[in-house]
Amino acid sequence: MYCSGDDLPYLSDQYRITFPEPDPLDEYGIVMVGGNLSPGILLSAYEQGVFPWFDPHQPILWWNPPRRCILFPGNYHLSHSMRRFIRRTSLTVTRNTAFEQVIRACKEIPRPGQSGTWLTEDMVEAYQLLHELGYAVSYEVWDGAKLAGGLYGLHMGHYFCGESMFTSVSNASKLAFHTLYTDLISHEGLDFIDFQVTNPHSESLGAVEIEREAFLALL
């Protein structure tokens, strides 16, 4: 039987589900496969330390990894060269003025050593909806009228979960992150920034790995 969109339930941002507990013996931390990217399910995931991460040819994979990469207030490392760059640059930064441009740039700009992107069109649309609902945040870096870099993630009340960033001008994404840190940690008093998984860039900023149990306690 065919049902129109008006006949089907809409999983709003108020809808919540409970994700399975992670298997302590699983080194990867995949807790569920499938489902959808509706606002309520996505927010349920982030509130429980879970996030979606999958390739375009895969079903949705929901991760709660054994270790988490976190930047705590006071641990942020700003290099001397970046300090000089911030003082001298003509680049400007805005917040939430071009969310779709930022997330699409994160999806489309080639990255060294990667043949594709994990950002599917469904994910782009899902996070755009979270942005419209006030949960997803973007920072944009401009070289005049041209978008030169940026990042986006979820503002989850007392912490920020970073999702992706891009740059087409040297240091633009670092400038976006510096502005985010200043806004959310220094001015708004958030408890930490979640990078999800460790990489050389997050480590260079002062982020550290903590065990899953410690991260869930922070939540």
Secondary structure, 3 states (H helix, E strand, C coil): CCCCHHHCCCCCCCCCCCCCCCCCCCCCCEEEECCCCCHHHHHHHHHCCCEECCCCCCCCEEECCCEEEEECCCCCCCCHHHHHHHHHCCCEEEECCCHHHHHHHHHHCCCCCCCCCCCCHHHHHHHHHHHHCCCEEEEEEEECCEEEEEEEEEECCCEEEEEEEEECCCCHHHHHHHHHHHHHHHHCCCCEEEEECCCHHHHHCCCEEEEHHHHHHHC
